[in-house]
Amino acid sequence: MPGYNHYADCPCGWCVKFGVGGGRPVFDAVAANAHVILKERNYKEESYASCFVNPNARCPVCGAAVFFYSNSYGSRVFFDDLGHPWPKHGCTDRGRGYSIRTPARDYPAVRRRKRGEIAEVFNNLAILRADPRVQHRERHSEDPASVFIVDAVVRRGFANYVRATELVGGDGEVAYFRFDSAKVEPRVGDVFSTDGLTLSFRDLESDMVGRFKVSMIAVNDFQAMFE
């Protein structure tokens, strides 16, 4: 049984108990190094998003690595993972009856890791034979979708035209979308996920997760909205 804050295969004397019981333990230096690198990169276990995005905060209650998001309307939330179903971190989820409020301090915005860091995370997960996509599927019963952050938006009636930069999945490209909504109005800085057919995000004012049919549009069609 590993010690507190130790990995399951930690080779320290407390965990392994050298000289006690059966055969001599085998120390896997490559796997141990992979664990160290993932910890240094602040990889959040069982989070597909943290392969691409560095968790930008720590829970003020339990100290877990989390994704902090806020908007210009004063809403603040800690997520365990980015993307549908947008799981909020339990320690600060007032919807579950917790009384602890999310602090108002400033946190850095969520940002995509550099390409070399993303490759390093995946290489070390491969060494540990861990597949975050499978872990996400087992946890949420669906494949992880791409996650984007809104750079610009134009609303015409119920139609929303959005330019967004990819945070999770792919190569971090800029893409253009259209979706219709009667009440929901996306804003610059909003984070949403999409599987190419639907678009999903959590509205922090209503605390509801919304899903809408989405289509890709050409850059010229988006630019034409400003003419």
C-alpha positions as CSV (number, residue, x, y, z in Angstrom):
1,M,0.0,0.0,0.0
2,P,1.6,3.3,-1.1
3,G,2.1,6.2,1.3
4,Y,0.3,9.5,1.3
5,N,1.0,11.5,-1.9
6,H,3.0,8.5,-3.3
7,Y,2.4,6.8,-6.6
8,A,1.1,3.3,-6.6
9,D,4.5,1.9,-7.8
10,C,6.6,4.2,-5.5
11,P,9.8,2.3,-4.6
12,C,10.5,4.1,-1.3
13,G,11.2,2.0,1.7
14,W,7.9,2.9,3.4
15,C,5.8,1.7,0.4
16,V,7.9,-1.3,-0.7
17,K,9.1,-2.3,2.8
18,F,12.5,-3.6,1.6
19,G,13.6,-6.8,3.3
20,V,10.1,-7.7,4.5
21,G,8.1,-10.6,3.0
22,G,8.4,-12.1,-0.4
23,G,10.7,-11.5,-3.4
24,R,12.8,-8.4,-4.1
25,P,10.8,-5.6,-5.7
26,V,11.7,-4.4,-9.2
27,F,12.3,-0.7,-9.6
28,D,11.2,0.6,-13.0
29,A,13.3,3.8,-13.5
30,V,11.7,4.7,-16.8
31,A,8.1,4.5,-15.3
32,A,9.3,6.4,-12.2
33,N,10.7,9.2,-14.4
34,A,7.5,9.3,-16.4
35,H,5.6,9.9,-13.2
36,V,7.9,12.7,-12.2
37,I,7.6,14.5,-15.6
38,L,3.8,14.3,-15.6
39,K,3.8,15.7,-12.1
40,E,6.1,18.5,-13.1
41,R,3.8,19.3,-16.1
42,N,0.9,19.4,-13.6
43,Y,-0.9,16.7,-15.5
44,K,-4.3,16.0,-13.9
45,E,-5.0,12.3,-13.7
46,E,-7.9,11.0,-15.8
47,S,-8.2,14.3,-17.5
48,Y,-8.0,14.3,-21.3
49,A,-8.0,18.1,-21.3
50,S,-4.8,18.4,-19.2
51,C,-2.9,16.6,-21.9
52,F,-3.3,19.8,-23.9
53,V,-4.1,22.5,-21.2
54,N,-2.2,23.0,-18.0
55,P,-4.6,23.2,-15.0
56,N,-4.4,26.8,-14.0
57,A,-5.4,26.6,-10.3
58,R,-5.5,24.6,-7.1
59,C,-8.6,23.9,-5.1
60,P,-8.5,26.1,-2.0
61,V,-10.0,23.3,0.0
62,C,-8.3,20.1,-1.1
63,G,-5.4,21.4,-3.1
64,A,-6.2,19.4,-6.2
65,A,-5.2,20.6,-9.6
66,V,-8.3,22.2,-11.3
67,F,-9.3,24.4,-14.2
68,F,-10.5,27.8,-13.1
69,Y,-12.8,29.8,-15.3
70,S,-14.4,33.2,-14.9
71,N,-16.2,35.7,-17.1
72,S,-16.8,39.5,-17.2
73,Y,-20.1,39.1,-15.3
74,G,-18.4,38.0,-12.2
75,S,-19.1,34.2,-12.4
76,R,-16.3,31.9,-11.2
77,V,-16.1,28.1,-11.3
78,F,-13.6,25.3,-10.8
79,F,-13.8,22.4,-13.3
80,D,-12.3,19.0,-12.8
81,D,-12.1,18.7,-16.6
82,L,-12.8,20.8,-19.7
83,G,-15.6,19.7,-22.1
84,H,-18.9,18.0,-21.8
85,P,-20.3,17.2,-19.3
86,W,-18.3,20.1,-17.7
87,P,-17.8,18.5,-14.2
88,K,-17.5,21.1,-11.5
89,H,-15.1,20.5,-8.7
90,G,-17.0,19.2,-5.7
91,C,-15.3,21.3,-3.0
92,T,-16.5,24.5,-4.4
93,D,-19.7,23.4,-6.1
94,R,-22.5,25.3,-4.3
95,G,-25.0,23.4,-6.3
96,R,-24.2,20.3,-4.3
97,G,-24.8,22.1,-1.0
98,Y,-21.2,23.1,-0.2
99,S,-21.0,26.5,1.6
100,I,-17.4,27.3,0.5
101,R,-17.4,30.0,-2.2
102,T,-14.9,30.2,-5.0
103,P,-12.4,32.9,-4.1
104,A,-12.3,36.1,-6.1
105,R,-8.5,36.1,-6.6
106,D,-7.1,36.3,-10.1
107,Y,-5.9,33.1,-11.8
108,P,-4.1,32.9,-15.2
109,A,-6.4,32.1,-18.1
110,V,-6.5,28.5,-19.3
111,R,-4.0,28.2,-22.2
112,R,-2.9,25.5,-24.5
113,R,0.4,23.8,-23.8
114,K,3.2,24.2,-26.2
115,R,3.5,21.5,-28.9
116,G,6.6,20.0,-27.3
117,E,4.9,19.8,-23.9
118,I,1.9,18.0,-25.4
119,A,4.1,15.5,-27.0
120,E,6.0,15.0,-23.8
121,V,2.8,14.4,-21.8
122,F,1.6,11.8,-24.3
123,N,4.9,10.0,-24.5
124,N,5.1,9.6,-20.8
125,L,1.5,8.4,-20.6
126,A,2.4,5.8,-23.2
127,I,5.3,4.6,-21.0
128,L,2.8,4.2,-18.2
129,R,0.3,2.5,-20.6
130,A,-2.3,5.1,-19.7
131,D,-4.9,6.2,-22.3
132,P,-6.7,9.4,-21.2
133,R,-9.2,9.0,-24.0
134,V,-10.2,5.6,-22.6
135,Q,-10.3,7.0,-19.1
136,H,-12.6,9.8,-20.2
137,R,-14.9,7.4,-22.0
138,E,-15.1,5.1,-18.9
139,R,-15.8,8.1,-16.7
140,H,-18.3,10.0,-18.9
141,S,-19.6,7.3,-21.3
142,E,-18.6,9.3,-24.3
143,D,-15.4,10.2,-26.3
144,P,-13.7,13.5,-25.3
145,A,-14.6,16.3,-27.7
146,S,-12.4,19.2,-28.9
147,V,-12.5,22.3,-26.6
148,F,-12.3,25.9,-27.9
149,I,-12.1,29.4,-26.5
150,V,-14.1,32.1,-28.2
151,D,-12.0,34.9,-29.8
152,A,-14.7,36.8,-31.5
153,V,-18.5,36.5,-31.9
154,V,-21.2,38.1,-34.0
155,R,-24.9,37.6,-33.2
156,R,-27.6,38.1,-35.8
157,G,-31.1,37.4,-34.5
158,F,-30.8,33.9,-33.0
159,A,-27.7,33.0,-35.1
160,N,-24.3,33.1,-33.4
161,Y,-21.1,33.3,-35.6
162,V,-18.0,32.4,-33.6
163,R,-14.3,32.5,-34.2
164,A,-12.5,30.3,-31.7
165,T,-9.0,28.9,-30.9
166,E,-8.7,25.2,-30.1
167,L,-7.5,24.4,-26.6
168,V,-7.9,20.6,-26.5
169,G,-7.3,18.2,-29.3
170,G,-5.9,18.8,-32.8
171,D,-3.2,21.3,-33.4
172,G,-4.6,24.4,-31.7
173,E,-6.0,25.9,-34.9
174,V,-8.5,28.7,-35.3
175,A,-11.9,27.6,-36.5
176,Y,-15.3,29.3,-37.3
177,F,-18.7,28.1,-36.2
178,R,-22.4,28.9,-36.4
179,F,-25.1,27.8,-34.0
180,D,-28.6,29.1,-33.2
181,S,-29.9,29.9,-29.7
182,A,-32.8,31.9,-28.4
183,K,-31.4,32.9,-25.0
184,V,-27.8,31.9,-24.9
185,E,-25.4,34.5,-26.2
186,P,-21.7,33.5,-26.4
187,R,-19.1,36.0,-25.3
188,V,-15.4,36.4,-25.9
189,G,-13.5,34.2,-23.5
190,D,-16.2,31.6,-23.2
191,V,-15.0,28.0,-23.4
192,F,-17.0,25.3,-25.3
193,S,-16.6,21.8,-26.6
194,T,-17.7,20.3,-29.9
195,D,-17.7,16.9,-31.6
196,G,-18.4,18.5,-35.0
197,L,-22.1,18.0,-34.8
198,T,-23.1,19.6,-31.5
199,L,-21.6,22.4,-29.4
200,S,-21.6,22.3,-25.6
201,F,-20.8,24.7,-22.8
202,R,-21.9,25.5,-19.2
203,D,-23.8,28.8,-18.8
204,L,-22.5,30.1,-15.5
205,E,-25.4,32.5,-14.9
206,S,-28.0,29.7,-15.1
207,D,-25.6,26.9,-14.2
208,M,-27.1,24.8,-17.0
209,V,-25.2,22.8,-19.6
210,G,-26.4,23.7,-23.1
211,R,-26.0,21.7,-26.2
212,F,-26.7,23.1,-29.7
213,K,-26.4,21.9,-33.3
214,V,-23.3,23.4,-34.8
215,S,-21.9,23.8,-38.3
216,M,-18.5,25.0,-39.5
217,I,-18.3,28.1,-41.7
218,A,-15.7,29.6,-43.9
219,V,-13.5,32.5,-42.7
220,N,-14.9,34.7,-45.5
221,D,-18.5,34.1,-44.2
222,F,-17.4,35.1,-40.7
223,Q,-15.6,38.3,-41.9
224,A,-18.6,39.2,-44.0
225,M,-20.5,39.7,-40.7
226,F,-18.5,42.8,-40.0
227,E,-19.2,44.4,-43.4
